[in-house]
Amino acid sequence: MTVDAVVDSPQTRKPTALVVIPGTGSDADNVTRAFGHAAATLGVELVALEPTSALVDGHRRGLDRAAAEHDCVLVGGVSIGAAIALEWALADHVGRCAGVFAALPAWSGDADSALAAASARATADAMERNGLEATVAEMAASSPDWPAEELSRSWRRLHPEVIGQLRDAARYCAPTPARIAGLTVPLALVAAPDDAIHPITVARAWEDAAPRSALVEVTLEGWGRDPALLGASCLDAYLRVEPSAGRSGISADGRSAASPSPTTAATERRPRGPGRR
């Protein structure tokens, strides 16, 4: 190996930023509330990406920009944001990425049979057919209060570009377990057993595939009570795989002050190491 080919391992460098991507139909405000406290606990800058008209490519470019501006980054997000972040980490061959925070992944591979993709297509169709306010009212009538309030806010803010963003998301091909097996950095996962849109089987398949991973399970009710639960749970999972990443707010057992309590974290799967297969 030549000297030019040697790249510092991200495990030997502390990340200086956590770059996060919102789910489809959501925005930077949402992931700031979800991941802000986790970034502060780690002592890194939070970079929350805003969706652009070209949803997937826009977020890819946002990750590239953030990585160019920082020495080493953690990347992550919610739903499709988690998948795009993982895709970027898998393509990182120069050691810019220190780990992935993947909250509520929705599908692997093709989106054709994914409930989340079908929901995105149906929402885009409804907005074009019935208009924004009628679609918001229909969604709010069939949803719990907290997601209805959140989506009503973000859909109104992102409209009309949100229609194209929903369609772009529904065409996205997410990383497959076969690709995830090649991930060289920790994968911190959070999923909810009671979330039909983001099946926990997807998160478990990602956990099984990644060489270094941990999964924390939460409940939708717990997330509704505490918007920071997703980020705190990702941090908890990350520190179980990479305990050296902690700083002064991390306790000796690897749990951060932001970590979920036993009442909000249903189960925690411990990392099984590179030789677990």
C-alpha positions as CSV (number, residue, x, y, z in Angstrom):
1,M,0.0,0.0,0.0
2,T,1.4,3.4,-0.9
3,V,1.4,6.3,1.5
4,D,-1.2,8.2,-0.7
5,A,-3.6,5.3,-0.3
6,V,-3.6,5.4,3.5
7,V,-6.7,7.0,4.9
8,D,-7.2,7.7,8.6
9,S,-9.9,5.5,10.0
10,P,-12.9,7.5,11.1
11,Q,-12.8,5.6,14.4
12,T,-9.6,7.4,15.2
13,R,-11.1,10.8,14.7
14,K,-13.9,12.5,16.6
15,P,-16.8,13.7,14.5
16,T,-17.2,17.5,14.4
17,A,-20.8,17.5,13.1
18,L,-24.0,15.4,13.0
19,V,-25.6,15.9,9.6
20,V,-29.3,14.9,9.6
21,I,-32.0,14.5,6.9
22,P,-35.7,14.8,7.6
23,G,-38.3,12.3,6.4
24,T,-40.4,12.8,3.4
25,G,-42.8,15.7,3.9
26,S,-40.8,17.0,6.8
27,D,-38.2,19.6,7.2
28,A,-35.0,20.8,9.0
29,D,-37.1,22.1,12.0
30,N,-38.3,18.6,12.7
31,V,-34.9,16.9,12.7
32,T,-33.4,19.8,14.7
33,R,-35.8,19.0,17.5
34,A,-35.2,15.3,17.1
35,F,-31.4,15.4,17.0
36,G,-30.3,18.7,18.5
37,H,-29.9,17.4,22.1
38,A,-28.0,14.3,20.9
39,A,-25.5,16.6,19.0
40,A,-25.1,18.8,22.0
41,T,-24.5,15.8,24.2
42,L,-21.7,14.6,21.9
43,G,-20.3,18.1,21.6
44,V,-20.7,18.4,17.8
45,E,-22.4,20.8,15.5
46,L,-25.8,19.9,14.3
47,V,-26.4,20.4,10.5
48,A,-30.1,19.9,9.6
49,L,-30.7,19.6,5.9
50,E,-33.7,21.3,4.3
51,P,-35.5,19.4,1.5
52,T,-35.0,20.8,-2.0
53,S,-37.2,20.3,-5.1
54,A,-35.0,17.4,-6.1
55,L,-35.4,15.6,-2.8
56,V,-32.9,12.7,-3.0
57,D,-30.2,14.4,-5.0
58,G,-30.5,17.6,-3.0
59,H,-29.9,15.7,0.2
60,R,-26.9,13.9,-1.4
61,R,-25.4,17.3,-2.3
62,G,-26.1,18.6,1.2
63,L,-24.2,15.7,2.8
64,D,-21.3,16.3,0.4
65,R,-21.2,20.0,1.3
66,A,-21.4,19.3,5.1
67,A,-18.6,16.7,4.8
68,A,-16.4,19.1,2.9
69,E,-16.8,21.7,5.7
70,H,-16.0,19.4,8.6
71,D,-13.2,17.1,9.5
72,C,-15.4,14.1,10.1
73,V,-19.1,13.7,10.3
74,L,-21.9,11.5,11.7
75,V,-24.8,11.2,9.2
76,G,-28.3,10.2,9.8
77,G,-32.0,11.0,9.5
78,V,-35.5,9.8,9.7
79,S,-37.3,7.4,7.3
80,I,-36.0,8.1,3.8
81,G,-33.4,10.5,5.5
82,A,-31.9,7.5,7.3
83,A,-31.7,5.6,4.0
84,I,-30.0,8.4,2.1
85,A,-27.5,8.9,5.0
86,L,-26.7,5.2,5.0
87,E,-26.3,5.2,1.2
88,W,-23.9,8.1,1.5
89,A,-21.9,6.4,4.2
90,L,-21.6,3.2,2.1
91,A,-20.1,5.3,-0.7
92,D,-17.7,7.1,1.5
93,H,-14.3,5.7,0.7
94,V,-12.1,8.5,2.1
95,G,-13.0,8.2,5.8
96,R,-15.2,11.3,6.2
97,C,-18.0,9.4,8.0
98,A,-17.8,8.2,11.7
99,G,-21.2,6.5,11.9
100,V,-24.8,6.5,10.8
101,F,-27.9,7.4,13.0
102,A,-30.8,5.7,11.2
103,A,-34.2,6.4,12.8
104,L,-37.3,4.6,11.5
105,P,-36.0,3.1,8.2
106,A,-39.0,2.4,5.9
107,W,-37.8,-0.1,3.3
108,S,-34.8,-1.9,1.7
109,G,-34.1,-2.0,-2.0
110,D,-37.0,-1.2,-4.3
111,A,-39.9,0.9,-2.9
112,D,-42.6,-0.8,-4.9
113,S,-44.2,-2.8,-2.1
114,A,-43.3,-0.4,0.8
115,L,-46.3,1.1,2.7
116,A,-44.4,4.3,3.2
117,A,-43.9,4.8,-0.5
118,A,-47.5,4.0,-1.3
119,S,-48.5,6.6,1.3
120,A,-46.2,9.2,-0.3
121,R,-47.7,8.5,-3.7
122,A,-51.3,8.7,-2.4
123,T,-50.6,12.0,-0.6
124,A,-49.1,13.5,-3.7
125,D,-52.1,12.4,-5.7
126,A,-54.5,13.9,-3.1
127,M,-52.7,17.2,-3.1
128,E,-52.9,17.5,-6.8
129,R,-56.5,16.3,-7.0
130,N,-58.0,18.0,-3.9
131,G,-55.6,20.7,-2.9
132,L,-53.3,21.2,0.1
133,E,-55.9,22.1,2.7
134,A,-58.3,19.3,1.9
135,T,-55.4,16.8,2.1
136,V,-54.2,18.2,5.4
137,A,-57.7,18.0,6.8
138,E,-58.1,14.4,5.6
139,M,-54.7,13.4,7.1
140,A,-55.5,15.2,10.4
141,A,-58.8,13.4,10.8
142,S,-57.2,10.0,10.6
143,S,-54.0,10.7,12.6
144,P,-53.1,11.2,16.3
145,D,-52.8,14.8,17.3
146,W,-49.0,15.1,17.4
147,P,-48.1,13.8,13.9
148,A,-51.1,15.6,12.5
149,E,-49.9,18.9,13.9
150,E,-46.3,18.2,12.7
151,L,-47.3,17.2,9.1
152,S,-49.8,20.0,8.8
153,R,-47.0,22.5,9.7
154,S,-44.4,21.1,7.4
155,W,-46.7,20.3,4.4
156,R,-48.0,23.9,4.4
157,R,-44.4,25.2,4.7
158,L,-43.1,23.0,1.8
159,H,-46.0,23.2,-0.6
160,P,-46.1,23.1,-3.6
161,E,-42.6,21.5,-3.8
162,V,-43.7,18.8,-1.4
163,I,-45.7,17.1,-4.1
164,G,-42.6,16.4,-6.2
165,Q,-40.6,15.5,-3.1
166,L,-43.2,12.8,-2.2
167,R,-43.0,11.4,-5.7
168,D,-39.2,11.4,-5.7
169,A,-39.2,9.6,-2.3
170,A,-41.6,6.9,-3.6
171,R,-39.1,6.1,-6.4
172,Y,-36.1,5.8,-4.1
173,C,-34.1,2.5,-4.0
174,A,-32.8,2.1,-0.5
175,P,-29.7,0.2,0.5
176,T,-30.2,-3.6,0.7
177,P,-28.9,-5.8,3.4
178,A,-26.3,-7.2,0.9
179,R,-24.9,-3.7,0.5
180,I,-25.2,-2.8,4.2
181,A,-22.9,-5.8,5.0
182,G,-20.1,-3.7,3.6
183,L,-20.6,-0.8,6.0
184,T,-17.3,0.0,7.8
185,V,-18.7,2.4,10.4
186,P,-21.2,1.9,13.3
187,L,-24.9,1.8,12.4
188,A,-27.1,3.1,15.2
189,L,-30.8,2.2,14.6
190,V,-34.1,3.2,16.2
191,A,-37.5,1.7,15.4
192,A,-40.9,1.3,16.9
193,P,-42.7,-2.0,16.9
194,D,-46.1,-0.2,16.7
195,D,-45.2,1.8,13.5
196,A,-46.7,0.2,10.5
197,I,-45.3,2.8,8.1
198,H,-41.8,2.1,9.2
199,P,-41.8,-1.7,9.8
200,I,-39.4,-2.7,12.6
201,T,-38.5,-5.7,10.4
202,V,-36.6,-3.3,8.2
203,A,-34.5,-2.0,11.0
204,R,-33.8,-5.5,12.3
205,A,-32.7,-6.6,8.8
206,W,-30.3,-3.6,8.7
207,E,-29.0,-4.4,12.1
208,D,-28.4,-8.0,11.2
209,A,-26.6,-7.0,8.0
210,A,-24.2,-4.3,9.4
211,P,-21.0,-5.6,10.9
212,R,-21.2,-3.1,13.8
213,S,-24.7,-2.1,14.8
214,A,-27.2,-1.7,17.6
215,L,-30.9,-1.2,17.6
216,V,-33.0,0.6,20.2
217,E,-36.7,0.1,20.1
218,V,-39.1,2.9,21.2
219,T,-42.8,3.5,21.0
220,L,-44.8,6.0,18.9
221,E,-46.4,7.2,22.1
222,G,-43.0,7.9,23.7
223,W,-41.8,9.7,20.6
224,G,-45.0,11.8,20.6
225,R,-44.3,12.9,24.2
226,D,-40.6,13.7,23.5
227,P,-39.6,14.9,20.1
228,A,-35.9,14.3,21.0
229,L,-36.4,10.6,21.7
230,L,-35.3,9.5,18.2
231,G,-32.0,11.3,18.5
232,A,-31.4,10.3,22.1
233,S,-32.1,6.6,21.2
234,C,-29.7,6.8,18.1
235,L,-27.1,8.2,20.4
236,D,-27.7,5.4,22.9
237,A,-27.3,2.8,20.2
238,Y,-24.2,4.5,18.8
239,L,-22.4,4.6,22.1
240,R,-23.0,0.9,22.6
241,V,-21.1,0.2,19.4
242,E,-18.6,3.1,19.8
243,P,-18.3,3.9,23.5
244,S,-15.1,5.9,23.0
245,A,-17.2,8.6,21.2
246,G,-18.6,9.9,24.4
247,R,-17.4,13.0,26.3
248,S,-18.2,14.6,29.7
249,G,-22.0,14.1,29.6
250,I,-21.7,10.4,29.0
251,S,-21.8,8.1,32.0
252,A,-19.5,5.2,32.6
253,D,-22.0,2.7,31.4
254,G,-22.1,4.4,27.9
255,R,-25.5,6.0,28.5
256,S,-26.0,9.7,27.7
257,A,-28.0,12.1,29.7
258,A,-30.2,12.3,26.6
259,S,-30.8,8.5,26.5
260,P,-34.4,7.2,26.7
261,S,-35.6,5.8,30.0
262,P,-36.6,2.1,30.3
263,T,-40.2,3.1,29.9
264,T,-39.6,4.6,26.4
265,A,-37.0,2.2,25.2
266,A,-38.9,-1.1,24.8
267,T,-35.8,-3.3,24.1
268,E,-32.2,-2.7,23.3
269,R,-30.3,-5.0,21.0
270,R,-26.6,-5.1,21.8
271,P,-24.0,-5.1,19.0
272,R,-22.7,-8.5,18.2
273,G,-19.4,-7.6,16.6
274,P,-17.7,-8.2,13.2
275,G,-17.7,-12.0,13.7
276,R,-21.3,-12.4,14.6
277,R,-22.2,-14.2,11.3
